[in-house]
Amino acid sequence: VRLNRSPPLFPPPLWNAFESTVAGSSRTNNACEGWNHAFAGMVGHVHPSLWTLIRAMQEDQALAATAILQDARGQPATKRQKRSAAQLQSRLYNICCDRRDGRKSVQETLRAVSNCIRLD
């Protein structure tokens, strides 16, 4: 039996979150999901009228302008995060740093990451 290997549809550099974890940046697109949820709450309807949509967009623009002004004054918005999520992020960061610095093998790294996964 001969198996033909084909390249992955999405190469590892595209979906790998190692670099973003080590850099301390976001590993997901939850910021986009949060904006979508907040905007849907502002609109309040599945099929809004044009005027309802315009009003919601104006409210969103006012909130963005306020956030920009506060940031310019030295009051950046604080990112709200659950304590458990912060602890998990810290653990994953430590695991990735250990792998990067050669203190863990691939097998040890995968085992450590698997201990961080919650299925709830």
C-alpha positions, 0 to 999 in steps of 0.5 A: 500500500502506497500513501501519498502525502499531501501538504496540510491545508493550513500550514503550522505557522498559520495556526500555531499559537506558540509565538503569540503565547510567548509574546503575550499577545492574544491567541484568539479572535475573542476581541472581534467576538466581543465587539460583535456581541456588544454591537448586536446588543446595541442594535437589539434586532436581528433585522434592524431598520436603517435608522436603528442601525445608524443610531447603533453605529453612532453609539459605537463611534462615540464609545470608540472616541471616548476610549481613544480620548481616555487612552490619550489622557493616559487612562488606557482601558483595562482588559477584564480577565477571569482569574482562572484565565490569567492563571492558565495564560501564565502556565501556558507562557511558562511551558512555552518558554521552557520549550523555547529555552530547551528545558522541555522536550516536545513530549514533555511540552505536549504533556504539560499543555494537555494538563492545562486543557479543560473540557467543560 
